Amino acid sequence: MSDAPVKIGFVGCGKQASDAWYPNFATIPELDLVACCDLRQELAERNARHYGALKWYTDMQAMLEQEDLDAVMVVGPPAMHYACGKQVLEAGLPLMMEKPASHRTENARELVELAESRGVMTQIGHNMRHAPGVMKFRELMKTPEFGKLIFLESRYFMPSPMWHDTYEYRDGWMYMIFQATHAVDLARFIGGEIEKVYANLSVGAEGRFAIATVAHFDSGATGTIMLAGNTPNWTCQLEAEGDARAHLRLVNLHTLEFETATSEAGYRPVPGIPGQYWNPVTRGHAEKQGGYWVQMQAFARAIQSGIQGSPSIRDGYQAMRVCEAILDSIERGEPVAVERD
């Protein structure tokens, strides 16, 4: 175990990386940004200058060979994640990348097998797992007042109609791997592995859509994954019921309500069941509230401790398999088992 800052080579200097990832280096003492890399020289130079790296590269292999790195972060489009991620793993370096790990599930599986065969630590950028509200949600689920999980809803609504953007594969796939995967990963993180799904799709004007999915978890709980590309604003919500007659609700990752059973509980025309209400104070930008900051710190701490953190690239791969099962269920009009290796 080491307390020394983890020396990072960062591949990708585009908008997502520059908006949500790079600004966090300044306030995470466990990380040391050593070098930036991008095919566009002006972007690599800019990010090195803005975020404190001493070196910049346009050739990732040159960066891997010339710098003394502890790990590499990769943020860009899916094809880049796969190609660059494979290169990093072959070099034997710990890898953190934005989701999805690839544009196709079989390529994501290839990265999983490569990492596990070489014993290389990985982390996938399902940032919402690390949101303070989600971590508090899980903490409350473990209390006696909550009991055993019996129902979970993971809801993810967004404005953009993307259903017919096929991404050279199948209708809905681009939406599933970029957006729906957030709701899927949160459902797996909170409820456990998803064993079976039964999904229904409704498509309206200009490709606007909604998907209602019933999910069965290996814990014995049931639940729903609700998705929509038909709303004026982004909404992410988790709701859980425990068999101790408790109800948890988390709205947009920051506002949490926990209602437990009391002698006053029961149906009443006017709400008023006593409960706990939690809204953490965070910076206005989403890097802390949405988990970006914490996920990067968690990766550094995992490397320092030598213990694999969460979520791994295998988690990202399994979320993609659930997304495929949801599409299969829509197309077949029947329940579909989610395959696991």
C-alpha positions in Angstrom: 0.0 0.0 0.0 1.3 3.4 -0.9 0.3 7.0 -0.1 2.2 8.5 -3.0 0.1 10.3 -5.7 -0.9 8.1 -8.6 0.9 9.3 -11.8 -1.7 9.5 -14.6 -1.4 9.7 -18.3 -4.6 11.0 -19.7 -5.7 10.0 -23.3 -8.4 12.3 -24.8 -8.8 16.1 -24.5 -12.2 16.5 -26.0 -15.3 18.2 -24.5 -16.4 15.4 -22.1 -12.9 14.9 -20.8 -12.2 18.6 -20.4 -15.6 19.5 -18.8 -16.1 16.6 -16.4 -12.7 15.0 -15.8 -9.7 17.3 -16.1 -10.9 20.0 -13.7 -10.9 17.5 -10.8 -7.2 16.8 -10.8 -6.5 20.1 -9.0 -8.5 19.0 -5.9 -7.7 15.3 -5.7 -4.4 14.9 -3.8 -4.2 11.2 -4.6 -3.7 12.0 -8.4 -0.8 13.5 -10.3 -1.5 14.4 -13.9 1.8 13.7 -15.7 0.9 13.8 -19.4 -2.0 14.5 -21.7 -2.5 12.9 -25.1 -4.8 13.7 -28.1 -4.5 13.2 -31.8 -5.0 17.0 -32.1 -1.9 18.7 -31.0 -3.6 21.9 -30.0 -5.9 20.1 -27.6 -3.1 18.1 -26.0 -1.1 21.3 -25.5 -4.1 23.2 -24.2 -5.0 20.6 -21.6 -1.4 20.1 -20.4 -1.1 23.9 -20.0 -4.5 24.4 -18.3 -4.5 21.4 -16.0 -0.8 21.2 -14.9 0.7 18.3 -16.9 4.4 18.7 -17.8 4.2 16.7 -21.0 1.8 16.4 -23.9 1.6 13.8 -26.7 -0.2 13.0 -30.0 1.0 9.4 -29.9 -0.3 7.3 -27.0 2.3 4.6 -27.5 5.1 7.2 -27.2 3.5 8.4 -23.9 3.4 4.8 -22.6 7.0 4.2 -23.5 8.5 7.5 -22.4 6.6 8.4 -19.2 6.8 6.6 -15.8 3.1 6.1 -15.3 1.1 4.3 -12.6 -2.1 4.3 -14.6 -3.9 5.6 -17.6 -7.3 7.3 -18.1 -9.1 7.2 -21.5 -12.1 9.4 -22.3 -13.5 9.7 -25.8 -15.8 7.9 -28.2 -16.4 4.1 -27.8 -14.1 3.0 -30.6 -11.3 5.0 -29.0 -12.1 3.4 -25.6 -11.6 0.0 -27.1 -8.5 0.6 -29.1 -6.7 2.7 -26.5 -7.9 0.6 -23.6 -6.5 -2.5 -25.3 -3.2 -0.8 -25.7 -3.0 0.2 -22.1 -3.9 -3.2 -20.8 -1.3 -4.9 -23.1 1.2 -2.5 -21.5 0.1 -3.9 -18.1 -1.1 -0.6 -16.7 -4.2 0.0 -14.6 -7.0 1.5 -16.8 -9.9 3.8 -16.1 -12.1 4.8 -19.0 -15.4 6.5 -19.7 -18.3 4.3 -20.5 -19.1 2.5 -22.8 -16.0 0.3 -23.0 -16.7 -0.2 -26.7 -19.5 0.3 -29.3 -20.0 -3.5 -29.3 -20.5 -5.9 -26.4 -18.1 -8.5 -27.8 -15.3 -5.9 -27.9 -16.0 -4.9 -24.3 -15.8 -8.6 -23.3 -12.4 -8.8 -25.0 -11.1 -6.0 -22.8 -12.5 -7.7 -19.7 -10.8 -11.0 -20.6 -7.5 -9.2 -21.3 -7.6 -7.3 -18.0 -8.4 -10.3 -16.0 -5.9 -12.6 -17.7 -3.2 -10.1 -16.9 -4.4 -9.2 -13.4 -4.7 -5.5 -14.3 -6.9 -3.2 -12.3 -9.7 -1.4 -14.2 -12.5 1.0 -13.6 -15.3 2.1 -15.9 -16.8 5.6 -15.8 -20.3 4.8 -14.4 -20.0 8.0 -12.4 -23.4 7.9 -10.8 -22.4 5.0 -8.5 -20.1 7.5 -6.8 -22.6 10.3 -6.4 -23.0 11.2 -2.6 -26.7 10.7 -2.8 -26.4 7.2 -4.3 -23.9 6.2 -1.6 -26.2 7.5 1.1 -29.1 5.6 -0.5 -27.1 2.3 -0.2 -26.1 3.1 3.3 -29.8 3.5 4.4 -30.7 0.3 2.6 -28.4 -1.6 5.0 -30.3 -0.4 8.1 -32.7 -2.6 10.1 -35.3 0.2 9.5 -35.2 -0.6 5.8 -35.1 -4.4 5.9 -34.7 -6.5 2.8 -35.1 -5.0 -0.7 -38.3 -6.2 -2.4 -38.8 -3.5 -5.0 -36.5 -1.1 -6.9 -37.2 1.4 -9.6 -34.4 3.1 -11.6 -35.7 5.9 -13.7 -33.7 7.9 -16.4 -35.5 10.5 -18.5 -33.9 12.9 -20.9 -34.9 15.4 -23.7 -33.1 14.0 -26.7 -34.9 11.7 -29.1 -32.3 9.1 -30.2 -34.2 5.9 -30.8 -33.5 5.6 -34.5 -29.8 6.5 -34.3 -28.7 2.9 -35.0 -25.0 3.3 -34.6 -24.5 0.8 -37.4 -26.0 -2.0 -35.3 -29.6 -1.9 -34.3 -32.3 0.6 -33.4 -31.9 2.0 -30.0 -28.4 0.8 -29.4 -26.7 4.2 -29.4 -29.2 5.4 -26.8 -28.8 2.3 -24.7 -25.0 2.4 -24.4 -24.8 6.1 -23.8 -27.8 6.9 -21.7 -29.9 3.9 -20.6 -26.8 2.3 -19.3 -26.9 4.8 -16.4 -30.2 3.5 -15.2 -29.1 -0.1 -15.8 -25.9 0.3 -13.9 -27.6 1.9 -10.9 -30.1 -0.9 -10.8 -27.4 -3.5 -10.8 -25.4 -1.5 -8.1 -28.4 -1.1 -5.8 -30.4 -4.3 -6.5 -27.8 -6.9 -7.5 -27.4 -8.8 -10.8 -30.4 -8.6 -13.2 -31.4 -12.1 -14.2 -34.4 -11.4 -16.5 -36.1 -8.4 -18.2 -39.4 -7.9 -20.0 -39.5 -4.6 -21.9 -42.0 -2.6 -23.9 -41.3 0.3 -26.2 -43.5 3.2 -27.4 -42.2 5.5 -30.1 -43.9 8.8 -30.9 -43.2 11.9 -33.1 -39.6 12.5 -34.3 -38.4 9.3 -32.7 -39.4 10.3 -29.1 -39.8 7.2 -27.1 -40.4 5.5 -23.7 -39.4 2.1 -22.5 -40.9 0.3 -19.5 -38.8 -2.7 -18.3 -39.7 -5.1 -15.6 -36.5 -6.5 -14.0 -35.9 -9.5 -11.8 -32.8 -9.5 -9.5 -30.8 -12.4 -8.2 -31.5 -11.1 -4.7 -35.2 -12.1 -5.2 -36.3 -8.4 -5.5 -38.3 -7.2 -8.5 -38.3 -3.8 -10.0 -38.6 -1.6 -13.1 -36.2 0.3 -15.3 -38.0 3.3 -16.8 -36.5 5.1 -19.7 -37.7 8.0 -21.9 -36.3 10.3 -24.5 -39.4 12.5 -24.4 -39.0 15.0 -21.5 -38.1 18.7 -21.4 -35.4 18.1 -18.8 -33.0 15.4 -17.5 -34.3 13.4 -14.6 -32.7 10.5 -12.7 -34.6 8.8 -9.9 -34.2 5.8 -7.6 -37.0 4.4 -5.5 -36.8 1.3 -3.2 -39.1 -0.5 -0.9 -37.9 -2.6 2.0 -39.8 -5.3 3.7 -39.6 -3.4 7.0 -42.2 -1.2 5.4 -39.7 1.5 4.4 -39.5 3.7 1.4 -36.4 5.4 -0.1 -36.5 7.9 -2.9 -33.5 9.7 -4.5 -34.2 12.5 -7.0 -31.6 13.7 -9.4 -28.8 12.2 -7.3 -29.1 14.8 -4.5 -32.5 14.9 -2.8 -33.2 11.9 -0.7 -36.3 10.9 1.4 -36.4 7.9 3.8 -39.7 7.0 5.2 -39.8 4.3 7.8 -42.7 2.4 9.4 -44.2 4.1 12.5 -47.4 3.9 14.4 -48.6 6.9 12.3 -47.9 5.2 9.0 -50.8 4.3 6.8 -53.0 5.8 4.1 -54.1 9.3 4.7 -55.4 11.9 2.3 -52.7 14.3 3.5 -49.0 13.2 3.4 -47.2 13.4 6.7 -45.4 10.2 7.5 -42.3 11.0 9.6 -39.1 10.5 7.7 -35.5 11.6 7.1 -34.7 14.1 4.4 -31.2 14.6 3.1 -29.8 17.1 0.6 -26.0 17.4 0.6 -24.3 20.6 -0.1 -22.2 20.3 -3.2 -20.5 22.5 -5.7 -22.9 23.7 -8.4 -21.1 21.8 -11.2 -22.0 18.1 -11.5 -18.5 16.7 -11.0 -19.1 16.1 -7.3 -22.9 15.8 -7.2 -22.8 13.4 -10.2 -19.9 11.4 -8.9 -17.1 12.4 -11.4 -14.8 13.7 -8.7 -15.4 10.8 -6.3 -14.9 8.1 -9.0 -11.5 9.5 -9.9 -10.4 9.6 -6.3 -11.7 6.1 -5.8 -9.6 4.9 -8.8 -6.5 6.5 -7.2 -7.2 4.9 -3.8 -7.8 1.5 -5.4 -4.3 1.6 -7.0 -2.7 2.9 -3.8 -4.3 0.0 -1.8 -3.9 -2.6 -4.5 -7.6 -3.6 -4.2 -9.9 -3.6 -7.2 -12.5 -0.9 -6.9 -16.0 -0.5 -8.4 -17.2 -0.5 -11.0 -14.8 -2.5 -13.1 -14.8 -2.9 -16.9 -16.6 -6.2 -16.2 -19.4 -4.1 -14.6 -19.6 -1.9 -17.7 -19.7 -5.0 -19.9 -22.5 -6.6 -17.9 -24.5 -3.4 -18.1 -24.2 -3.6 -21.9 -25.5 -7.2 -21.8 -28.5 -6.0 -19.9 -29.1 -3.3 -22.5 -28.9 -5.9 -25.2 -31.4 -8.1 -23.3 -33.8 -5.1 -23.1 -33.6 -4.6 -26.9 -34.1 -8.3 -27.4 -37.2 -8.3 -25.2 -38.6 -5.4 -27.1 -38.0 -7.1 -30.5 -39.3 -10.5 -29.4 -42.2 -9.3 -27.2 -41.3 -11.7 -24.4 -39.2 -11.9 -21.3 -35.4 -12.4 -21.9 -32.8 -13.9 -19.6 -29.7 -11.8 -19.1 -26.6 -13.9 -19.9 -23.7 -13.9 -17.6 -20.2 -15.4 -18.0 
